Amino acid sequence: MNKRNFLKSSAAVLATPLLGSFDLKQNEYITPLSTLKGEALWKRVRQDYHIKEDYINLESGYYNIIPTPTLSKVNEHLERVNREGSYYMRNQLDIDRKKVTEKLAELVGCNANDLAITRNTTESLDLVISGFPWEVGDHAIYAEQDYGAMQLMFEQISKRHGIHLDVVSVPNHPKDDDEIVALYESKITSKTKLIMVCHMINITGQILPIRKICDMAHSHGVEVLVDGAHCVGHFDFKITDLNCDYYGSSLHKWLAAPLGNGLLYIKDDHRPKIWPLLADYEKDLNQMRRLNHLGTHPAYITLGVPDAIDYLNDIGIKRKEQRLNQIRQYWMKNLQGVENIQMNTPWSKERACGIANVGLRNMKPSEMAKRLFDEFNVFTVAIDYANVQGCRITPNVFTTFDELDRFSEAVIKLAKV
Ligand SMILES: Cc1ncc(COP(=O)(O)O)c(C=O)c1O
């Protein structure tokens, strides 16, 4: 469909009253997403979201709002857990969590015994960083572009256990995979025990060559902890194909599961040596459960994970990945060659997907984000550290080309100020 036709059809979508609460009975008669193709699919997906129309939301990187079909199922889970109360918690909770873990393991491509459902990436990665059997003088490597909370945990274990930290800086536009692999390899010493690396850097959206980094690290006897906060449900991959030792992700990001769901993968032979964040009654060192004590928690949140997986599977992860790449490259192309515009994310589909970062040479990122919101109703987030100056732009499956045009026009105007 050409741009003009799309604009017409997206206007038609916007004219359709959006469903405030999803009518399941009515929905039974709606064509399944899996049978829809091209723009008809994305038009329906947009209708599945109850969007606040006051601003254009280009900040799905924090967390993804969830579509109404998933939301209505989560409400049913909440009602059920509340109705059954302690009976549910004592008799059904463990059975349900096991089923959810199995379904999630199928999605991310690993053995269910190697997977735990956590509350978020922070909990998953901090468990490994803090629970690693550190010895005084050990070295660890991470990047200044990594997420702040994990860097803080490394600083804490450095003080607590006498660990040396080696910090790399990942270029925004690397020449090739080898440049990135060589960067991490250059910091490895005989004392290095662990590398933490982002699968997708959150401030730029750059995807790193994880498999190659893991293979290189293993050849030096070093283990790799992967921060995949943004990757599950975003693009197609299997954890075991990455050959990593540990992997953490947030399911409330691109899987669009309810807020407060994450995952932690630990390769089976590493499990016995890791200390838990919260001690559990399970004493078998091989059991993931030993590392996954939660205390009393909102169980219905986790019950929404399979519903989010069903919604994703209806779209298809390949189609979602292609769409997110298509819309990223669409707005990046709109801004290509414009004076004062600085792209902080590689163009290629191998190096990025839904997230990218654009800066203005004539304006600080904080001013750019503020003016985008105040003057053009475009919501983004300013990034101004670790060699990245710009706004992170995160559209979603519900974003229209019309919204991307309005965003691009706004940036072009600001670039001329
Ligand atoms: C790269 C990266 N790692 C970790 C996190 C932490 O995720 P959460 O707050 O869900 O624990 C984020 C959050 O945005 C992130 O972008």
Ligand as a Chemical Component Dictionary entry (heavy atoms), coordinates in Angstrom:
data_LIG
# 
_chem_comp.id                   LIG 
_chem_comp.type                 NON-POLYMER 
_chem_comp.pdbx_formal_charge   0 
_chem_comp.three_letter_code    LIG 
# 
loop_
_chem_comp_atom.comp_id 
_chem_comp_atom.atom_id 
_chem_comp_atom.alt_atom_id 
_chem_comp_atom.type_symbol 
_chem_comp_atom.charge 
_chem_comp_atom.model_Cartn_x 
_chem_comp_atom.model_Cartn_y 
_chem_comp_atom.model_Cartn_z 
_chem_comp_atom.pdbx_ordinal 
LIG C1 C1 C 0 18.882 -2.873 28.827 1  
LIG C2 C2 C 0 18.000 -2.906 30.049 2  
LIG N1 N1 N 0 18.316 -3.733 31.035 3  
LIG C3 C3 C 0 17.561 -3.820 32.142 4  
LIG C4 C4 C 0 16.436 -3.050 32.305 5  
LIG C5 C5 C 0 15.623 -3.176 33.546 6  
LIG O1 O1 O 0 14.355 -3.667 33.248 7  
LIG P1 P1 P 0 13.292 -3.776 34.405 8  
LIG O2 O2 O 0 13.079 -2.400 34.938 9  
LIG O3 O3 O 0 12.092 -4.343 33.752 10 
LIG O4 O4 O 0 13.881 -4.655 35.440 11 
LIG C6 C6 C 0 16.059 -2.160 31.298 12 
LIG C7 C7 C 0 14.871 -1.324 31.439 13 
LIG O5 O5 O 0 14.521 -0.522 30.634 14 
LIG C8 C8 C 0 16.868 -2.096 30.147 15 
LIG O6 O6 O 0 16.553 -1.261 29.142 16 
# 
loop_
_chem_comp_bond.comp_id 
_chem_comp_bond.atom_id_1 
_chem_comp_bond.atom_id_2 
_chem_comp_bond.value_order 
_chem_comp_bond.pdbx_ordinal 
LIG C1 C2 SING 1  
LIG C2 N1 SING 2  
LIG C2 C8 DOUB 3  
LIG N1 C3 DOUB 4  
LIG C3 C4 SING 5  
LIG C4 C5 SING 6  
LIG C4 C6 DOUB 7  
LIG C5 O1 SING 8  
LIG O1 P1 SING 9  
LIG P1 O2 DOUB 10 
LIG P1 O3 SING 11 
LIG P1 O4 SING 12 
LIG C6 C7 SING 13 
LIG C6 C8 SING 14 
LIG C7 O5 DOUB 15 
LIG C8 O6 SING 16 
# 
